[in-house]
Each structure stands twice: as structure tokens, then as C-alpha cells.
Amino acid sequence: MILVTGAGGNVGSELIKRLLASGAKVRGMYYTIAKRDLAPKGVEAVVGDYGSRVEVAKAMKGVEKVYLVCSPLPQLPSLEGHLIEEAVRMGVKHIVKQSAIGADSGGRHMFGTWHAQAEEKLIESDVPYTILRPNTFMQNFLGFAGSIKTQGAIFGCSGDAPVSYVDARDIASVAAHILSKGGHEGQGYELTGPEAVNYDWVAALISKLIGKKVKYVDLPPAELKKFLLQVGMQEWLADGVLDLQAFNKAGSAAEVSSAVEQVTGYKPIAFKQFASDYASAFAHEAEAAR
């Protein structure tokens, strides 16, 4: 039995599809009943709160392998720690942890710091592990749908810094390969797309796809934080986004890794392919703005 935590998320939902297709026995741990009810046929779906040791123990029962991922929360190290401790108690044979770019060097940004602490707990647990450190997801650009619709713009504060964004589907493919085929214990992989691109390049690509001018607006950090708070983001999360933007602006997220192809045998999805695959989402916003 393979337990996929964060089963309703960008990576978790794609990972479950791939594991089921491989014939694996899969249990998905969902945060809410609503997400659990959308689980695909064939997965054993449970609702679990990382903060509840009773629910974690129930989700972990009979599990041999775990895909470990947690939402970016200040409590991430302790929440993932609950699952790691239960995995030790249950005799889990392999944990594949979804971490974050920069965590291998102790953090260098808020999210990376939290993941670095969780990585340390995992390494010290003696459970065989593999760590995946993806760059920023391409799918995060779908979050700009509202500002594309209302302002024809995407916003940031990282200037013209290139970033080797990775498609969540590639992260899922790497994880599925490791969990279904075995191996890779004790390894850490930086996961990126095949190229590094900047916001201006992305804005031009989306403009071409949807037939509507989309621009990139580079804001001072304080102005970007104000914008993020206005659209409903919590302050601690907005601070984390700004921290990551500074990390990107310093050129720390531009390196391109061969890890996706190394593990799966397939080249990672390019940003143009991602944008084409999700064109209907962007085009819908453009049409709504006319």
C-alpha cells in the first residue's frame, strides 16, 4: 500500500493517477471531505489532519511507502514530523518527501527553511527516504487568472530574473517512478523544467495564446505585499512569497536540472507545452474580460 498525502493537490492528484495506472494499491489522504469525494475510482480515500496523531495513525495503517507533502505552513516541520514519527512506528519502508528548492542549503527563503527542518527530521528518522526539491510550479501561473481578467497583468518583484519553473505533472511522474519501481533511497533531486524563463517572456506567451495583451508589472516588494493582502492572502504567506521572489531575483532559481529525465527517462515539460495544455483556462479569462 502506498499512501499519498496531499492527495487533492496539484502533485498529489496527478501522482494518484499514475500510481493507479501502474497497478499499485493506493490510499489518498485528503484534507477535507469535499476533496475526498472527488477522489478517482480505485483509490482508498481517507480524510486526515496532520495535526491529529489518531488520524495520521489511521491513514498510515498497513502502508509500506509514503509520499509526504504538506501545504506551506509555519507548522510544516512539526506536522510532517507527526507523519515521519508514525512511519517509524509503523515500519514504513520508504518515504518520498516533496520539499522545495533551496532546502538542501538550509533554506535561503522562508519556505525552504521550513522544508530544511522537515528534511532533517526525515534523515534522522532512519526511514529510507528520497527527497524531491522542485522549483516553483508552472501551475502557479493559473493563480494570475483574476489579474489577467481585470488588469491584463501578472505581478511580481523579481525583475527579469529567469526561473526554471517545473510542471507539477513532472513532479508526479518522478514520484510515481520511484514509488512504483523502487530505488533512489538516500537521494535528493532538484526538479526543474528544461529552461529558465522570466515574467516578461511568460506574459508575452500568454498574450499570444489568448489574443489579449498581458503585461508583467514589476512592483516594489512593499507594493506587491499590499496587492497580495488585498486579494486575500494571509500576511505570513505574503511574506513567504516576497522572500521567494527575492530568492529568484538573486538568480538562485535559474539553474536547469536533468533530474526529471534522469529518473523517468523522459524530458521535462517545457513552459510552452504547459501553457498550451492549459490555454483554455487562460483563454476563458480573456474572453470574460471582453
C-alpha positions, 0 to 999 in steps of 0.5 A: 500500500502506498499512501499519498498525502496531499492527495487533492493537490496539484502533485498529489492528484496527478501522482494518484493517477499514475500510481493507479495506472501502474497497478499499485494499491493506493490510499489518498489522504485528503484534507477535507471531505469535499476533496475526498469525494472527488477522489478517482475510482480505485483509490482508498480515500481517507480524510486526515489532519496532520495535526491529529496523531489518531488520524495520521495513525489511521491513514498510515495503517498497513502502508509500506511507502509514503509520499509526504507533502504538506501545504506551506505552513509555519507548522510544516516541520512539526506536522510532517514530523507527526507523519515521519514519527508514525512511519517509524512506528509503523515500519514504513519502508520508504518515504518520498518527501516533496520539499522545495528548492533551496532546502538542501542549503538550509533554506535561503527563503522562508519556505525552504527553511521550513522544508530544511527542518522537515528534511532533517527530521526525515534523515534522522528518522532512519526511514529510507527516504528520497527527497524531491526539491522542485522549483516553483510550479508552472501551475502557479501561473493559473493563480494570475487568472483574476489579474489577467481578467481585470488588469491584463497583468501578472505581478511580481518583484523579481525583475527579469530574473529567469526561473526554471519553473517545473510542471507539477505533472513532472513532479508526479511522474518522478514520484510515481517512478520511484514509488512504483519501481523502487530505488533512489533511497538516500537521494535528493533531486532538484526538479526543474523544467528544461529552461529558465524563463522570466515574467516578461517572456511568460506574459508575452506567451500568454498574450499570444495564446489568448489574443489579449495583451498581458503585461508583467508589472514589476512592483516594489516588494512593499507594493506587491505585499499590499496587492497580495493582502488585498486579494486575500492572502494571509500576511505570513504567506505574503511574506513567504512569497516576497522572500521567494521572489527575492530568492529568484531575483538573486538568480538562485532559481535559474539553474536547469536540472536533468533530474526529471529525465534522469529518473523517468527517462523522459524530458521535462515539460517545457513552459510552452507545452504547459501553457498550451495544455492549459490555454483554455483556462487562460483563454476563458479569462480573456474572453470574460474580460471582453 
